[in-house]
């Protein structure tokens, strides 16, 4: 049995909690756990709302008109004022 087959077999017998812990361990071992988790995040399967669709369309229209997105640092400053 190959190491990958053994790994698959181990995963198949895990509870969801055990699999979550194992996934975190793999993420930590990769050297960049945040990037690893983002790369392996599940696909968002919730339907897009009309509000979300409109917001994306507005953002794309702004970019086509040459309007730059708001910098994250500016958003943080504004949120701290609130």
WOMO-V680892 format. One record per backbone hydrogen bond with DSSP energy under -1.0 kcal/mol. NH is the residue of the N-H (numbers start at 1). CO is the residue of the C=O. If there is no record, write none. Layout:
BEGIN
[[NH/CO] [NH/CO]]
END
This chain:
BEGIN
[[6/2] [7/3] [8/4] [9/5] [10/6] [11/7] [12/8] [14/11] [19/15] [20/16] [21/17] [22/18] [23/19] [24/20] [25/21] [26/22] [27/23] [28/24] [29/25] [31/28] [36/32] [37/33] [38/34] [39/35] [40/36] [53/49] [54/50] [55/51] [56/52] [57/53] [58/54] [59/55] [60/56] [61/57] [62/58] [63/59] [64/60] [65/61] [66/63] [67/62] [75/71] [76/72] [77/73] [78/74] [79/75] [80/76] [81/77] [82/78]]
END
